[in-house]
């Protein structure tokens, strides 16, 4: 799942939904990007996202920066 809400991990109800649905969630770290900038960030991050998906079973939340860097911010018990 892709989102621009990087605060989702701090809201217990939403985090519980991620965990119970076993979601692999990638959240943009900057919520004030244009649609084109969001797309560019995710395209730049795609190779890293694929590696994260191969290494970590869901549920998890990973942060995606504007430059396409990816870092884990929450790892559930997968």
C-alpha positions in Angstrom: 0.0 0.0 0.0 1.2 3.5 -0.8 0.3 6.6 1.3 1.3 10.1 2.0 0.3 9.8 5.7 3.5 9.1 7.5 1.9 9.6 10.9 -0.3 6.5 10.5 2.1 4.5 12.8 1.3 6.9 15.7 -2.5 6.3 15.5 -3.2 3.1 17.4 -6.4 2.2 15.5 -4.8 2.7 12.1 -1.7 0.8 13.2 -3.9 -2.0 14.4 -5.6 -2.1 11.0 -2.2 -2.4 9.2 -1.2 -5.2 11.5 -4.5 -7.2 11.3 -4.7 -6.8 7.5 -1.0 -7.8 7.3 -0.2 -4.7 5.1 3.1 -3.8 3.6 2.8 0.0 3.7 5.1 2.6 2.2 4.5 6.1 3.4 6.0 9.3 2.0 7.9 11.2 4.6 6.8 14.5 3.1 3.1 15.0 2.9 3.2 18.3 1.0 4.4 17.0 -2.4 2.5 17.5 -5.7 1.1 14.4 -7.4 4.0 14.4 -9.8 6.6 14.7 -7.0 4.9 11.8 -5.1 5.1 9.7 -8.3 8.7 10.5 -8.8 9.6 9.6 -5.2 7.9 6.2 -5.5 9.4 5.5 -8.9 12.9 6.4 -7.5 12.2 4.2 -4.4 10.8 1.2 -6.4 14.0 -0.9 -6.4 14.5 -0.4 -2.7 10.8 -1.2 -2.1 11.2 -4.5 -3.9 14.2 -5.4 -1.7 12.3 -4.5 1.4 9.4 -6.7 0.3 11.7 -9.6 -0.4 13.4 -9.2 3.0 10.5 -8.4 5.4 7.1 -10.2 5.5 4.1 -7.9 6.2 2.9 -6.3 8.3 5.4 -3.4 8.2 5.6 0.4 7.5 8.5 1.8 5.6 9.2 5.5 5.1 9.9 6.8 1.5 11.8 10.1 1.2 11.4 12.5 -1.7 14.8 11.3 -3.1 13.6 7.6 -3.0 15.4 6.4 0.1 13.4 3.7 2.0 13.7 3.0 5.8 11.7 0.7 8.0 9.7 2.5 10.8 7.5 -0.3 12.0 7.9 -4.1 11.7 5.1 -6.3 13.0 5.4 -9.9 13.9 5.3 -11.4 10.4 
